Amino acid sequence: MQRETLAKILNLDRRWIFLMVLICAIGARFVDIDMQIFPKKTVKAMYDSIEEVAKNKGTVLLSMDYDPAAKPELEPMSRAILRHCFSKGVKVIGMTHNPHGQRLAQTVLESSAAEFDAKYGEDFALLGYKAGGGTLVINMGQDFRDAFAKDFANTDIRSLPVAKDITSLTDIDYVISVASSGYWEAWMIYGHDRYHFKFGTGVTGVIAPDVFPFIQTGQVTGLIGGLAGAAEYETLIGKPGIATIGMKPQSAVHVLLVLFVLFGNFIFFWDMILKRRQEKAWKR
Amino acid sequence: MLFFKRQLPLAIAFIFGLIGFLAQYIPHHSFEAVYNELISWVRLLYAFALILGTYSLLRLHFKRIERKTAGYGYSIILWIGFSVTFAIGMYNEGDWFLTGQSRTGMLMWIYDYIFKPAGATMFSVLAFFIASAAYRTFRARTMAAGMLLVAAIIVMIGRIPIGDMISEHIPTMAMWLMEVPNAAVKRGIFLGVALGVVATSLRIIFGIERAYLGGD
């Protein structure tokens, strides 16, 4: 094959690549393969932490710190965690640090609660959004009711049985931040390290590598990374959902990406060999 | 007035920076009370930053429309989008802005049927661009690039169920890569960043770093 042909292959119009990704993602949905999902230990750690909270019928604070852009990847995590909590009678307090996240948090919280007949105020509550990030976390640790005097619907939180005994973050049994940006860090630095509550996080696949050093130090107990992590959590609770369905297209596209990388490198090295041969021929 | 532009902001940065710093090391209730108060102030400042950010964004796009710079049509769309959403939000289904935001109606319709799908679309388009970039630019030109390529392939395959189907060792290797080399490097980066933050904070507190004061 000539070098010109190889150059043409390397400079393939990217629309063909886009088309292949599209076909792969859609086509994978119709392939009948039984994909076994094996939960990783970091995901299992979050599951075990909630099981522990369930033994004492305790409270979990779920901070859904993401916006619509990250919804496809992170909402399945929130839903799986909420299903786990509600199925075991764990009380849930929801909130968000993201100004665009309140509606998402409300939707997933209410729809998951409806599956288990959980009642607003008794079994769960939604605090809503407040500005502040790390400073809000410190404020919640100092005086929970000062930080959130009212819930998202303007109800006094002291009138909600689910929050009546919460005066500080230290009264929460497990705090989870499902985040698409650095909010999980704010929870860890200004929350866990200051008030020493148990903390876990669910993040996008891109952010997950950042969390690993803090799992080793014990600052983070439980990590769900990306859609694959959400699928692992769904497997643990025995209720396959949208993340499990998404594993086929994701696996297919990952494999396609690997093939692209390998093929691109194969052509690259072939071109390099031809180039060296040409150079030798010219020298002669 | 140089005092308001220079001396006063520097004095505020010095006093409040020092209080914030000392509050971490002096476990006295009076310091704690001052620190708690400051934290509440910071939250208020965040809310003001939101207003300032909105003003700044609208001003920038207004200037683009005024000067008819390339792509000013997008600025018109931004202004229309902002004005319509703002007006509907303020109207609040007839309850106006003094009561809590309505949970149904036009604003929620805009969120559910414009903002949510548009946001999700932007993020999902990334997959296509990553595929294109992987094919065109991810080359093992050097030994280091080759190692990165092998590690990337292991992690990409090891993170999905198909990795388990191929071999149980692939997810184990992917996990090892995340837990050992990745964690070690991340830890080094985080320490470096933290030291940089400490140094910059001290420079701001002591008035050496003055870029935040702006020009003039």
Interface residues (C-beta under 8 A of the other chain):
Chain A: L10 N11 L12 R14 I17 F18 M20 V21 L22 A25 M35 Q36 I37 F38 K40 K41 D67 P68 A69 A70 K71 P72 E73 P99 H100 R103 L104 Q106 K130 A131 G132 G133 T135 L136 I138 N139 Q142 D146 F152 A153 N154 G205 A208 P209 D210 F212 P213 I215 Q216 G225 G226 A228 A231 M247 Q250 S251 V253 H254 V255 L256 L257 V258 F260 V261 L262 F263 G264 N265 F268
Chain B: N36 I39 S40 V42 R43 Y46 A47 L50 T99 G100 R103 M108 Y111 D112 F115 K116 P117 A118 G119 A120 M122 F123 S124 A127 F128 I130 A131 S132 A134 Y135 R136 F138 R139 A140 L149 A152 I153 M156 I157 R159 I160 P161 I162 D164 M165 P171 M175 M178 E179 N182 A183 K186 R187 F190
